[in-house]
Amino acid sequence: MKFSQPYFPAGIFFISLILGFGCSGEKGQEKTVEERAQIEYTDAPDINIASIDFNQIPFKTLSEYGFFKGQLRALDPSGKLVNYEPSSSLFTDYAFKSRYIWMPEGTSAKINQDVGGSFDFPDQTIIIKNFYYPVDFRNPEGEKRVIETRLMVKRQGIWEAFPYIWKDDQTEAEYKVVGAEKEVSWTDQNGNEKVINYIVPNKNQCKSCHNENEVMVPIGVKAKYLNHSIQFGKESKNQLVKWSEAGYLENIQDLNHYTAMVDYSDGSQPLELRAKAYLDINCAHCHRAEGPASTSGLFLDYEETDPMKLGVFKTPVAAGFGAGSFKYAIYPGKADESIMTFRMSTNKVGAAMPEIGRVSVHKEGVELIREWINGMK
């Protein structure tokens, strides 16, 4: 079953949707066509990204960067923005995502020699990630509501994160250090109505995940995540090749030299690889040797092969009540007695994993890990 977010092609027009909710949490009435028509459909200012003053970042509004042309909500990229899509997507309360990157003219990234193929980016690189919800998941290219846009900007060798929250009328996104809570609703693929209080993280929380040896770094831009093909307009091309052609990546080797992590939602792939891909993109930014959860001894990188480090018969170091009543991170053949599935299946503060970034349980992801654990001998 496919449950990762599909690629979102640039240029799709975002029609605003503003929903009201009662105290009961039930879905309110949508704005009428006449009410939506009263929204001011002004174009974003025509700004050359290369001309912006990086010393003035963060700007108050998203439109001041010049990332998108025309209607801002359309997210139609301008300049040299290149879209990208990791092979497996981090779960964020079922939000869909579109991602872009920009680098200054004449600069490019290099692939490091570490096992995952991390990138060394030039100064003034900007990574742009948009989070949005289609009104009806059965029609993902229909009406949508953009919730937030997160930027990572590299200045003088240091990465910084800047969260932008979209206004209800979808005409602009504003910089908010403190984050926000937004009520979001949609119809899922089975026709069921869903409502959540979506949490936009505050600026300081960004480093909780984007943390490598206490230094902020990007997460989803590594060779192992991008070594697969996606659509660029009408053509399908490997992303490492596309970046190289765009001048954004130098000296790439034969593609077989780099790991190509699978899409965890692709049922044709081996179950173990799908499970490890899920744990990598959702957990390994903390659970790795360079991450903030390194003291746990639980390492969930896609490349990890040591059963104990993956959690098999591994007792927790200091999980407290977060372990529930269970003894092992992974109890082979017994997913319902494993700490890993317990923590993935709860929203209780102090027990839920990941600790931030979701307010709902990823049922399909939990089922994938349960199937993997239950199949272990």
C-alpha positions in Angstrom: 0.0 0.0 0.0 1.3 3.4 -0.9 1.4 5.8 2.0 4.3 8.2 1.5 3.7 11.6 0.1 3.7 11.9 -3.7 5.9 14.3 -5.6 4.3 17.7 -5.8 5.0 19.3 -9.2 5.9 23.0 -9.2 3.2 25.3 -10.5 0.1 23.7 -9.1 -2.2 26.5 -8.1 -3.0 26.6 -4.4 -6.7 27.7 -3.9 -7.2 28.9 -0.4 -9.3 27.0 2.1 -10.2 28.3 5.5 -12.0 25.9 7.9 -13.8 26.6 11.1 -14.0 24.1 14.0 -16.3 23.7 16.9 -15.2 22.7 20.4 -16.3 19.2 19.6 -13.4 18.8 17.1 -15.8 18.1 14.2 -15.1 19.5 10.8 -16.7 22.9 10.3 -18.2 24.4 7.1 -15.9 25.3 4.3 -15.9 28.9 3.0 -18.2 29.4 0.1 -17.0 30.1 -3.5 -18.1 33.7 -3.1 -16.1 34.1 0.2 -13.0 32.6 -1.3 -13.3 34.9 -4.4 -12.9 37.9 -2.1 -9.3 37.0 -1.3 -6.9 39.3 -2.9 -5.0 37.4 -5.6 -1.9 39.6 -5.9 1.4 38.3 -7.4 4.5 37.9 -5.3 7.1 40.7 -5.9 9.6 40.0 -8.6 12.8 39.5 -6.7 16.1 38.0 -7.9 17.2 35.6 -5.1 20.9 36.4 -5.9 20.3 40.1 -5.0 18.9 39.5 -1.5 21.0 40.7 1.5 21.9 37.6 3.5 22.8 39.7 6.4 19.1 40.8 6.7 17.8 37.3 6.9 15.3 36.3 8.3 12.9 38.5 6.4 9.5 39.2 7.8 7.7 37.5 5.0 8.4 34.6 2.7 7.7 36.6 -0.5 10.7 38.9 0.3 13.1 36.1 -0.7 11.9 35.8 -4.3 11.7 32.0 -4.3 8.4 31.8 -6.1 6.8 33.8 -8.9 3.2 34.7 -9.6 0.8 33.6 -6.9 2.9 32.8 -3.8 0.6 29.9 -2.9 1.3 28.2 -6.3 4.9 27.7 -5.2 6.0 28.1 -8.8 9.8 28.3 -8.5 11.8 31.2 -9.8 15.5 31.5 -10.6 17.6 28.4 -10.2 15.5 26.6 -7.6 15.7 22.8 -8.1 13.1 20.5 -6.6 14.1 17.4 -4.8 12.5 14.4 -3.0 14.1 11.9 -0.6 13.3 8.3 -1.4 11.5 7.9 1.9 9.7 10.8 3.6 9.7 11.8 7.3 6.2 11.4 8.7 4.7 14.7 9.8 1.0 14.1 10.6 0.3 13.0 7.0 1.3 16.4 5.6 2.4 16.5 2.0 5.6 18.3 1.2 7.4 20.0 -1.6 11.1 20.8 -1.4 13.5 23.1 -3.2 17.2 24.1 -3.0 19.1 27.2 -4.2 22.8 27.9 -4.4 24.6 31.0 -5.5 25.8 31.1 -9.2 29.2 29.4 -9.7 29.0 27.4 -6.5 28.2 23.7 -5.9 28.0 21.0 -3.2 30.3 18.1 -2.8 29.4 14.6 -1.7 31.4 13.6 1.4 33.0 10.1 1.7 30.9 9.0 4.7 28.6 6.0 4.3 25.4 7.9 3.7 26.9 10.4 1.3 26.3 13.6 3.2 26.7 16.9 1.3 29.1 19.8 1.9 27.2 22.8 0.8 28.6 26.3 -0.1 27.7 29.4 1.9 24.4 31.0 1.1 22.7 27.7 0.2 19.0 27.8 1.0 16.9 24.7 1.5 13.1 25.3 1.3 10.5 22.8 2.5 6.7 23.4 2.3 4.1 21.5 4.3 0.5 21.4 2.9 -2.7 19.4 3.1 -5.0 18.6 0.2 -8.6 19.0 1.2 -9.3 15.4 -0.1 -6.4 13.0 -0.2 -8.2 11.1 -2.9 -7.6 14.2 -5.1 -4.1 15.3 -4.1 -3.9 17.9 -6.8 -7.2 19.5 -5.9 -7.8 22.3 -3.3 -4.9 22.5 -0.8 -4.0 24.5 2.3 -0.3 25.4 2.9 0.5 25.4 6.6 4.2 26.2 6.9 7.5 26.7 5.0 10.7 25.9 6.7 14.0 27.4 5.5 17.6 26.4 6.3 20.2 29.0 5.3 23.9 28.5 5.5 25.9 31.7 6.4 29.6 31.8 7.2 29.7 28.1 7.5 26.8 27.9 9.9 23.3 26.5 9.2 20.3 28.4 10.6 16.6 27.5 10.6 13.7 29.9 10.0 10.0 28.8 10.2 7.4 30.7 8.2 3.7 30.2 9.0 1.1 30.7 6.2 -1.8 33.1 6.8 -5.3 31.7 6.6 -6.0 33.5 3.4 -3.0 31.8 1.8 -1.6 35.1 0.4 1.6 35.1 2.5 3.7 33.3 5.1 5.2 35.2 8.0 8.3 34.5 10.1 7.4 33.2 13.6 10.1 32.3 16.0 7.7 30.8 18.5 6.0 28.4 16.1 2.2 27.9 16.2 -0.7 25.5 16.5 -3.1 25.2 13.5 -6.3 23.3 13.2 -6.1 21.2 10.0 -8.7 18.9 8.5 -8.8 16.7 5.4 -10.6 13.7 4.0 -8.4 10.6 3.9 -8.0 8.1 1.2 -10.9 6.0 2.7 -13.2 9.0 2.7 -13.0 9.5 6.5 -12.8 13.1 7.9 -9.7 13.9 9.9 -9.0 16.8 12.2 -5.7 17.5 14.1 -4.0 20.4 15.9 -0.9 20.7 13.7 2.1 21.9 15.6 4.6 24.2 13.9 7.9 23.8 15.8 9.6 26.9 17.2 13.0 28.0 16.0 14.9 26.5 18.9 13.3 23.1 18.4 14.7 22.8 14.9 18.1 21.8 16.3 16.5 18.9 18.2 16.4 16.9 15.0 18.9 18.8 12.8 21.7 17.9 15.2 25.1 16.4 14.3 27.7 16.5 17.2 25.8 19.6 18.5 26.0 21.4 15.1 22.9 22.1 13.1 22.8 20.3 9.7 20.3 19.4 7.0 18.7 16.0 7.2 17.1 14.9 4.0 19.8 15.9 1.5 22.2 13.0 1.3 23.3 10.9 -1.7 21.5 7.8 -0.3 18.2 9.7 -0.2 18.5 11.4 -3.6 20.0 8.5 -5.6 16.7 7.8 -7.4 14.7 9.3 -10.2 11.8 11.9 -9.9 10.0 14.1 -12.3 11.5 17.4 -13.4 8.8 18.9 -15.5 8.1 16.3 -18.2 11.3 14.3 -17.8 12.3 11.7 -15.2 15.9 11.8 -14.1 18.1 10.7 -11.2 18.4 13.6 -8.8 22.2 13.3 -8.4 22.5 13.6 -12.2 20.0 16.5 -12.3 21.8 18.4 -9.6 25.1 17.9 -11.4 23.6 19.2 -14.7 22.2 22.2 -12.8 25.7 23.0 -11.5 24.7 22.1 -7.9 26.8 19.0 -7.5 30.4 18.4 -8.5 32.5 15.4 -9.2 29.8 12.7 -8.8 30.9 9.2 -9.3 29.1 6.3 -10.9 25.6 6.1 -9.3 26.3 2.6 -8.2 29.0 4.0 -5.9 26.3 5.5 -3.7 23.7 3.8 -1.5 20.2 4.1 -2.9 17.8 3.8 0.0 14.4 2.3 -0.9 11.0 3.9 -0.5 9.5 2.3 2.6 6.0 2.5 1.1 7.0 0.4 -1.9 5.6 -3.1 -1.2 7.7 -4.6 -3.9 10.9 -4.0 -1.9 12.2 -6.4 0.7 10.5 -5.9 4.1 13.8 -5.5 6.0 15.0 -2.7 3.7 11.6 -1.0 3.9 11.6 -1.1 7.7 15.2 0.1 7.9 14.4 3.0 5.5 11.5 4.0 7.7 13.6 4.0 10.8 16.4 5.9 9.1 14.3 8.8 7.9 12.1 9.0 11.0 14.5 8.1 13.8 18.2 8.1 12.7 18.7 11.8 12.8 18.8 11.3 16.6 19.6 7.6 16.8 23.0 7.5 15.3 26.6 7.9 16.6 26.6 11.6 15.8 23.1 12.3 17.0 21.7 13.5 20.3 20.4 10.0 21.2 23.8 8.4 20.7 24.0 7.5 24.4 21.0 5.2 24.0 23.2 2.8 22.0 20.3 2.4 19.6 21.5 3.2 16.0 18.9 3.2 13.3 20.8 4.2 10.2 19.8 2.4 7.0 23.4 1.0 6.8 23.4 -0.5 10.3 23.8 -4.2 10.4 24.5 -5.0 14.1 21.2 -6.5 15.4 21.9 -5.3 18.9 22.4 -1.7 17.8 19.2 -1.9 15.8 17.5 -2.9 19.0 17.2 -6.7 18.9 17.1 -8.0 22.5 18.5 -4.6 23.5 17.4 -3.3 26.9 16.9 0.5 27.3 19.6 2.6 28.9 17.4 5.2 30.5 13.9 5.1 28.9 12.0 5.3 32.2 8.3 5.0 31.8 8.9 5.5 28.1 9.6 1.8 27.8 6.2 0.9 29.1 6.2 -2.5 30.7 8.5 -3.9 28.0 12.1 -5.2 28.3 13.5 -5.0 24.8 13.6 -2.4 22.0 12.9 -5.2 19.6 11.6 -8.6 20.9 11.9 -10.8 17.8 8.6 -12.3 16.7 6.8 -10.2 19.3 6.1 -6.7 18.1 3.4 -6.1 20.7 6.0 -6.7 23.4 8.6 -4.4 21.8 9.5 -0.9 23.1 10.0 0.4 19.6 6.4 -0.3 18.5 5.0 0.9 21.8 6.7 4.3 21.5 5.7 4.6 17.9 2.1 3.8 18.8 1.6 6.3 21.7 1.1 10.1 21.8 2.0 10.3 25.5 4.5 12.9 26.3 7.8 11.3 27.4 7.0 8.0 25.7 6.1 9.0 22.1 8.8 8.7 19.5 9.8 10.8 17.7 9.5 13.3 20.6 8.5 16.2 18.3 7.2 16.6 14.8 3.9 14.7 15.2 0.7 14.8 17.2 -0.8 11.7 15.6 0.3 8.1 15.2 1.5 6.9 11.8 -0.6 3.8 11.6 0.9 2.5 8.4 4.4 3.1 9.6 3.7 1.2 12.9 2.2 -1.7 10.9 5.3 -1.8 8.8 7.6 -2.1 11.8 5.3 -4.6 13.5 5.4 -6.8 10.4 9.2 -6.6 10.3 9.6 -7.5 14.0 7.0 -10.3 13.9 8.8 -11.9 11.0 12.1 -12.1 12.9 13.1 -15.5 14.3 
